[in-house]
Amino acid sequence: MLFPENMLRVEIIADKKRLNSVVKKIVKIGSFQPEEPRNPIGEGRLEDARRKLGVLQEQLNKIKSIMDISKITVQPSGSMKVKDWLEASDEVSVLASKLEERYKDLLEEINKLRAERDLLAEQMKQIEPFKDIDVPLSNAYNMNFFDILIAIGSKEKADKLRSETKNVYFWSYPLNEKEEAILVIGSKKDGIIEKAKQIGIQRLELEEGKAPATIYIETKRKVDKITELISKSREELSKSAKEDQKEFTTIYGKLLTVISALTIMSKVKVSEFFVQLEGYVPEKDFKKYAEQLKDDAHVSSERPKRFGEKEEPPVYIRMPKSISALESVVEIYGTPSYWEISPTVFLVITFPILFGLMFPDLGDAIVVFLFSIWFYKYGKRKGSDNIPKLSLVLIYSSVVAMITGLFARDFFGPLPVGGLREIFASSKYSVGPLYSVWPVPPSVDKAISFLLPFGEFATNVSIDYAIIFSIMIGAILLFASGLLGLVNAIRKKDKDFLLFEKLPTFLIYIVPLVIFMWGLPKLPSTTGFFDADESILGEVLNALLLKPISSNLAGYLIIWYTAFTLLFNWASKAILLKRYENASTGGSLIFGFIDGGFEGGLLLLSNTISFVRVLVFALAHYYILDAFSFMAYFASEPFVGATTSTISVLINPLGIILILIGNLLAIGLEGLVVFIQDMRLHFYEMFSKFYEGKGKKFEPAVAYVSLE
């Protein structure tokens, strides 16, 4: 789960007559990724297998297209009896062709309507900027004293025309990144039309006698009509496909299975009497292949070398289904290398925690949780692979946000729990209706007030402590990232990569860990811990300002150590440039300083401070809802008088609307921003220290139906 599975490169040599049996057993086990043999026993290939594979791939795409358009989701299943894979491919191809033929007319009609709609939609897009012109262009173009240019042109040509025309009305509107709609009006003597032709801009010509406004309306009606026809055709297709769903399931499964078998056979090398297969197999599964193929073939294996290997093995990480969804986040960055620790295990802890710290509200988190469940089911209905995975990540994150919301005592903002007393920080106001039944008592909040710089705890000290706490989280995660990078380099067994790439990074990120964990000896006193951290930060600042060493020795030691690590990083980058990119000594020193010294120091500062956003977004969430609670209070006051209570605000229709708007804003806008920022902290601040993501996924040949 932490490291990729150990892979073996397996070679299988069998009698030609036993090839079908060997391939059948391989796909039944389902953990063999075929590769081209490194040392082929012959130059012959199974050309029929390669040709039939292309045909079946095309048929699979058509079947998928029918399923996508009809919005049916199938899980491949069924069974098939196979003696000869080439014959089986012909049989499956005939079944797929018959299924395609049944839907051919409907698909052609839908595709034809789509093409017509797309063409009309493109015309609409061009006319849209001029849709308010209600006179025919032929009338406008034939004026006696003025020339009018209405055209579509590239941005460069439009800019050139603008610069070459004077004393004219010039208007443009961007249609996309490259094209603009242009309207120019000028005197006949300005020669606008001639200049436009010279530049390469042609007048927009529309149907004679019709104004752009009329053409736009008519085109829009046609698009709407065609869209309606497409919808009806899709409904008809969907109805038929659902009736044939069982047939789709079996044919889809047979297609996938035969394609897996032919993929193996397409890479086979053939001699006069024997066939040769090679591929990667997880080490744990090798015994299965050796045992099941012992009567059909000779099976041997080779363990990939960690250093000097020409080809990196594919990556296969066995993950529990409960956390495998987070792989979708990791894969945005890239697939782990075979020699790398999987960041998914790291992510499953840190991603939800950071999200919860930045989004501490029980009520809003429940809404995100319910939305995630709906989104998960929606993705399943659509047959999407990514939507359910993303939904599970949101579910995990929203659960943590519920927990942090409990401790922050926020439920759709401060009003339902803390009430007006929290908003105005005054005991003369009432608390919220949930105050007395809230599971986390106020005494707990008081004990962890250094983490809750909101409401009554919003003091200078609490905000300072929360800043230190946020950066301390970053210091721990950056140190852990540097340590993981060191472990990856050790696993790769590349001395230069270890000494000159990962070791300097690890040493650099010891600095923020030491500074922000300086107060550990003062625990369990939280005040003592944060005061000690503030003290060492002061010493570091004094050292930078060259204050006396006697009273700031620790600060000087930290500065000297930081300088040493940055110099080491500079020297390391210079050595790598000199050794591997053949840079000159001067060039190595200059670019080594830019990359290792200057940028290294800049990243040390920016990466560490970047974690302040954990506090910033938590504060933003609270004060967005606090502001709308204020507005709800003032909106309610004229109706209930000076003795406004929390309940009166919560039951006032205008107050409810304002609180609802605030929460929708917090959930929709801030929830999305927090999710993106959480990803940013992982991708840029953490993953860049240990994770390259340049691997290739393990894609074994698998039987999708039961083989007899």
N, C-alpha and C positions, 0 to 999 in steps of 0.2 A: 504493500500500500504506500510506503514511503519512497521506495526505490522501484524503478522499472524491473519487470521480470527478466531474469537472466535468459538470454536467447542463445540457441545453438543453430549453426548453419548446417542443415541436414542434406546429405546426398543420398538419392535413392536410384539404384540401378536394377532394372528388371528386364526379363524377357519381353520382347515386343507383344507376344500373345497375352501377356498378363497385365498390360497397361490399363485396360478398362477396370479390372479388378482392383489394381493399386489405386487408381484415381478415386474409385468409389469409396474405398476405405479411408482415403485421405480426407475427402469432403465430409464423410460421416463423423470423423473425429473433430474436424472443424477448427484446427489451430495451426494450419500450415499456410504460410505466405509464400507463393511461388516466386522464384527469381531466375534470372538467366544463369545457367551453369558457368562457373569460372573457367574450368578446364574441360571443355566438351569432349565427349568420346567420339563425336562425329559432327559433321556440318549439316546433316539432314534435319528437316523440321516436318511437323505435321501440318502441312499447308491447308488441308481441309478443315482442321480445327480452327485455324486462324481466320479462314474465310467465313465459316459458319458463326464464329464468335461475333464478327461484325454485324451479320444479319440479325442475330438474336438481340444484340445491344440496341439496334434500331427498333426492333419490335417491342422491346422492353420500354423504350422511351415513349412509344405510341400508346402502350397500355397505361403507362404512368400519366400521360397527357389526358386520356379518357377519365382516369380516376380523379385527377386534379380538377378537371372541368366539372365533373359530376359531383365533386365534393364527397366521395366515398373513401373511407379509410379501411384498408384491409391488412390483416396480419397473415403473411404467407403460411400456408399449411397444406396438408394433403399427403399423398404418397405416390411413388412411381417405381416401376420395376425397370431396372437398367441392366442390360447385358453389354451393349455397345453404345458409348456416349455419342458417337456421330449419328447413329440411327435415332437415338433418343432426342438429339437436337432437331432432327428433321420432323419427328412426331410432335414435339412441343411447338415448333415453328408453324406447323399446319394448324394446331389448336389456336395459337395466338392470331394467325391470319384470319381464321374464321371469326374470332371474337372482334378483331379490328373491322372486318368487312361488315359486321352487323351494325357498327356505329359509324361507318365511313361517311354515309350521306349526311348524317347529323353533324359530324365533325367538320366536314367540308363546308356545310352551310354556316356553322358558327364561325369558322376561320374566315370565310368570305365576308360575313357581316362585320367581323372584327376589323378586317382590312379596310372595308368601306368606312366604318366608323372612325378608324384612326386617320384616314385621309381627310375626312370632313373635319375632324377635331383639329388637325394641323391647319386647315384653312381657317377655321374659327379663330385659332390662336393668332394667325396673321391679321385677320380682320378686326379682332377685338379692340386694339388700341384706337381704331377709327369708327367704332360702332355708334358713336354719337353724331356722325355725319349723315344727315338725312336727305342729301341731294345726290343724284347720280354723278359719278366721277367724270363721265363724259361731258357733263355741263360745266363742272369745275375746271376741267382741262382746257375748255374752249373759251375762256374769258378773254376779253379784248385787251385789258390793261395789265392783268396780273397773271403770273405763272404759279401754278400750285403743283408741288411735287409731293406725292404720297407714295412711299416705297418701303421695302424691307431690304436692309443692307447690313454688312458686317460692321462691327464697332469701329474698326480701323478706317473703313471707307466713310462712315458717318462723321468721324472726327475730322477726316481730311476735307470733306465737303463743308463742314462747319467753319473750318479755318480759312477756306477759300471764298466764302460768301459773306458779304457785308450788307448792312442796311436791309436785312430780311428778317422775317419771323422764322425762327428755327426751333423745332420741338422734336424730341426723340424719347423713345421709351424702350428699355431693354426687354427683349423677348426671352433671351437666354444668355449664356456666357459669351456667345459669339455674335448674335444678331440683334439689331435694333429696328424698331418701327420709326420711320422718319416722316415729318410733315414740315415742308418749307414753303413759305409764301413770300413772293417778292415781285418787283416790277418786271415787265417783259424785258427791259433793257439790261436787267441783271444777268440774264442768260443762265438761270438756275438749271434748266432742263439739260442744256448742252454740257455744263460743268459736271452734272451728275452722270451723264453718259460717258464722259471722258474718264471719270473715276471708276465707272463700272456699276453704277446704281441705276436700275431700271424702274420706271413708274409701275405702280401696282395697277394692273388691268383687271377689272371685274366685269361681271355680266352687264352687257349694254343696257342702259336705261334703268338700272337699279342702284339705289343708294347703298352704301356700306351697312347702314343701320338695318335696311330691309334684308340684305343678303345674310347678315349676321343672325337675325331672328329666324329666317327660313332654314339656315344651316343648323342652327341649334335645335329646331324642331325635328329635322332629319336625324340628327345625332340621338335625340331622345327616343325617336321612333325605333331606330336601329337597336339602341340599347334595350328597349322593351322586347324587341324580337329576339335578341340574344338571350335575354333572361328567360323567355318562354322556351327557346330551344334548349337552354341549359336545364330547365326544369324537366323537360321531356327526356333529355339524356340522363339526368340524375335518377328519374323514376325507373327508366329501363336498367340503368347500371345497378340500382339497389335490388331490382328483381334478379339480376345476374350476379349478385355479390359473391355467392359461393363459387361460381365459375371463375370470377376474377381472382379470388383467393387462391384457388388451386393452380390456375395458369400462371399467375404472378410468382407463386412459390416454385413451380417447375422451371420457369424462365430463369429465375435467380440461381437455382441449383445447377442447371445445365451450364449457365454462364460461368459459375465457379469452376466446374469441371473443365470446361473448354479453356478457361484462363490458365489452368495448370498445364493442359496439353499444348497450348500455344507456345509455352516456354520450353517444352521438352526438346532435347537433342537426341537424334536418332543415328545409330550405327547400323551395320548390316543385320545384326541379330538382337541388339539391345536398345533400350531407351534410358535416358538419364534425366532425372528431375532433381532440382535443388530448390531450397527455400529455407525460411526461418521458422523455427518451432520453439515455443517456451520450453525451457529445460525440464520443467515439471511434467510436460506432456510427452517428452521424448520416448519414455518407456512404452507408452501406448502404441506409438508408431512402430517401434522395434518389435513389439510383441505381435501386433496384428498383421504386420507385413513380412514376418519371418519366412512364411511359406511362398511368398510371391516375389520377394526382392531382397537385395543386399542393402542394408541401411547403415550409414556411418554419419558421424557428426563431428563438428569442429567448433570449439569455443572462440568467439571473436576476441581479438587482442584489444587491449585498452589503449595501446599506443602504436601508431604506425599502420592501423587498419585502413585499407583503401576505401572500404564501404562501411558506413555506420549502420548497425542493426536497427530494425524498426522498434518502436516503443510500445510496450503493452504494460499497463498498470492495472492490477486488479483492484477495483474500488467497490466498497459496499454501495448498493443502489441509493442509500440514504444520503450519501455525499457526492456521488458521481456527477450530480447536476452541476456542481461547482467547476467541473472540468470545462464546461462551456465558457466560463469566464476566463479560465486559463488559456483556452484555445484561441481566444481573441488575440492574445499576446503571441502564441505559437505553441507547437507541440514540444514537450520536453525532449531534450537530447537523451540518448540511451545512457549516458554517463551522469545525468543530472538527477538530483532529488526532485520528486514531484512536488510542485508548489501547492497542489490541491489540498493536501493535509494542512499546510500552513494557512491556506486561504479559508478553510472551513471554520477556523477559530477566529482569525483576525477580521475577515470581511463583515460578518454579522455584528461583531462587537463594535467595530468602528461605526457601522451604520446606526446601531442602537444608541451610541454615545452622541451622535450628531442629530438624532431624531427622537428625543425623549418625550413621548406623549402616548399614553395608553390608548386613548380614543382614536387618534389618527393612525396609530400602528394597527389597531383592530381593522380599520377601514382598508389599509394597505394589505393586511392579511387576507381579508375577504375578497378584495380585488385580485390578489395573487391566486387564490383558489379558482375564481371564475376564469382568470387568464389561463391557468393550467388546463382547465376543462376545454376552453375555447381552442387552445393549441392542439389538444388531443383530437378534437372534432375535425380540425383542419388538416390533421395528419402531419403537423409540424414537429420537427425534432428539437428545434432551438427554443420555441416558446415555452414548452413544459419545463425545460431545464432552467430557463431564466426565471420562470414563475417559482420554482422551488428555491432558488437563491433568494428571491423576494420574501418567500414564506419564512425561511430561516432568519433573515434579517429583521423582518417585522416582529417575530417572536422575541428577539433580543430587545427591540425597540419597546415592546410592551413591558418588559422587565425594567428597563431604564425609566420608562414613563411612570411605572409604579413608584419608584424611588423619587422621581422628580415631582410626584403628586400632581401630574398634569393629565387632564381628561378633556380633550378638545379645548385646550387652553387652561388658564388659571381659574376661570370663574366657577366651574362646577365643584371644585374642591376647596381652593383657598378663598374663593369669593372676592368680594370688594375689599375685604380686609387685606388680602394679599396685594391687590392692585394698588391700593392707596397706602399700604404699609401703616395702617391705623386701626386700633382696636375698636374705634367707634362704629366701624362698618361690620356687617355680618359676614360669616363664612359661607361657603357653598354648601349645597344640600348633601354632597358626598363626603364632607369633611369628617363627620363622626363615624362613617362606615368604611373609610378608606383602609385597606389592609396594612399599609405602612404608616405607623404613627408619626406624628410630628417630631418626636424625640429622635427618631432615626434620621430624619432630615437634618436636624440640628447637628447630629454627630458627624454627618458627611457634608456639612454645609460648604466645605472647601471645594466640593465638586458641583455645587448648585448655586452659582452666582446669579440667582434669579430672585425677584420679589423681595421678601424681607431679608434674604441673605446676600443681596447685591451690594456688597461693600467693596472698597478698594482692595482690602486684604483678600476677600474671597475670590475676586477676579484675578489677582496676582497668583493665588494658589492654583486656580483652575488653569491658568496659562502654563504654569510649571508642570501641572499634572498632564496636560495635553502634550507638551513637548517631551515629558518623561516617557509617555507611551511611545512616541516617535523614536526616542533614543533607544529604547529596548528593542523595538521592531527593526531599526536600522542595524543595531549590533547583531541581532539574530540573522538578518539578511546577509551581512558580511560573513558571519560564521558559516552559514549555509554555502556561500560562495567558496569558502576555504575547503569545506567538505567535498564539494563538487570537483574542485581542482585536484584534491588528493585522490578521489575516485578515478579521475581521468588519467592520473599518473603522468602528468606533463609538468616537469619541473619548472620550466620557464613560465608557464601559465600560472603555476602556484606562486612562485617567488616574485614575479614582476607584474602580475595582474591582480590576483586575488588577495595575497598577503598585505600589500599596501592598503587596499580598501578596508580590510578587516581592522588593521591597526588604526586607520583614520577614525573609524566609527566607534572606537573605544572611548574617544574624547567626550562626546555628548553623554554616553552612558555613565562615565565617571562623574561628570558635572551634575547630572540630574538625579543620580542615585547617591549623591554625597551625604544626604541626610539619613541614610539607612540606619546608622548606629543610634539615631535619636528615636527610632520607633520603639514602642507603639504611640509615642506622642506625635500626632500629625502636625501640630504647630511647630514642634521642634524639628521635624523632618523638613518642612517647607522653609522654616527660618534658616536652617543649615544650607539648603540649596540656594536661597537668596544670598547668603553670606559668601558662598564660593563663587557665585556669579559676580558679586561685587569685587572679590579678589582678582578674578580674571580681568574685569574691566580696569581695575587699578594697575594691573601688570601691563596692560596695553597702553595705559597712560603714563607708564614708567614711574609709578609711585614707589616708595621704599620697599625693598625686598623683605626686610625684617618682619613687616606686618602683613605681607601678601605673598609668602613663600609658596603656598599651595597654588595660587593663581599663576605665579611665574613658572612653576613646574609643569602645569597644564599647557601654558603657552609654548614652553620649550619642547614639550613632547609633541604638540601639534605641529610645530615647525619641523621637527625631525621627521614625522610621518609624511609631511608634504614634500620635503626634500627627497625622502626615499621614493615617494611616488613619482616625483620628477625624474630621478635617476632611472627608475624602472621603465618608465615610458620611453626615455631616451635610448636605453639598451634595446628595447623591443624594436624601435624604429631603425636603429643601426643594424640589428641582427637580422630582421625579417623583411624590412622594406628598403634595405640598401641605401638609407639616407646618409648624408655626409655628417661628420661630427658636429659641425655648426648647426646644421638643420635639425639633427636629433636633439640637441640641447635646447634650441629655440622652441620647436614644436613639442618637445617633451615637457618644457616649462608650461606652455599654454595648456596642454592636455592634463598633465600630472600635477603641476604646482598651482597655477592660477585657477583652472577649472576645478581641480580637486578641492581647493579651499572654498571656492564659491559654492560647490555642491554640498560640502560639509555644512555650511551655514544655511543654505536655502532648503536642503532636504530636511534638516532638523526643525527649522522654524516653520516649515510647511505644515507640520502637524498641529499648529495653532488653529487650523481650520476646524479641527474637532470641536474646540470651544466655540469658535465663531459661528458655526452652523447651529449648534445647540442654543446659543444666545439668540441667533436670528429667528429660530423656530419659536422660542418663547415670546420674544418681543413683537413678532408679527401678530400672534394671537392676543398678546397683551394690548396692543394698539387697537385691535378690533373690539376687544372687551371694553376699552375706554369709550370707543365710539358707541357701542351698544348701551353703555351706561348713560351717556349724554343724550342718546336718542330716546331713552326710557324716562329720563328725569322730568320732562314737561308733563308726562301723563300721570306720574305717581307722586310728584312733589319732592320736597327736600329730604324726606325720610326714605329715599330709595333703598331697597334691600336687594340682595343678590337674587332672590327668587323672582322679584318683580322684573329684573333685567332679563332673566332667563325665560320668562313666560311672555314678555312683550314681543309682539309680532315683528316689529322693526329690529329689536335687539336680536331676535332669533335669526333674522335674515343676515344681519351684519356678522354675527358669529359664524353662521354657515359659510358666508363668503370668505371669511378669514381662514377657516379650516380647509375649504376647497383650495384656496391659494397655497396654504401650507402643505397640503397633501400632494396636490398636483405639481406645483412648481418646485417647492423645496424638496419634496420627496425624490423627484427626478434628479435634481442638482446634487443632493446628498449621495444618491446611488452613483452618479458619475464621478463625484469627488472621491468616493470610497475606492472606485476603480483606479482613479488617478494616483492615489497614495500607494496603491499596490503596484501599479505598472511602472511608475516613474521613480518613486522614492525607494521601494523595496525590491521589486523584481530585477531592476537594473543592476543590483549588487551581486546577484547569484544566479540569475536565470537567463539563458540565451534563447530558448524556445526554437531551436533550429532542427529539431528531430522530425522523424516521419512516423506516422501512426501505423500500428500493426493492423494489416487488413488481410485476414486469412480467408482462404477459400472454404465456404461453409455450405452444408446441405440445408436448405430451407424447408424441405419436405422429407418425409420418412422414405428411406431407400430400401427396397426389397432385393 
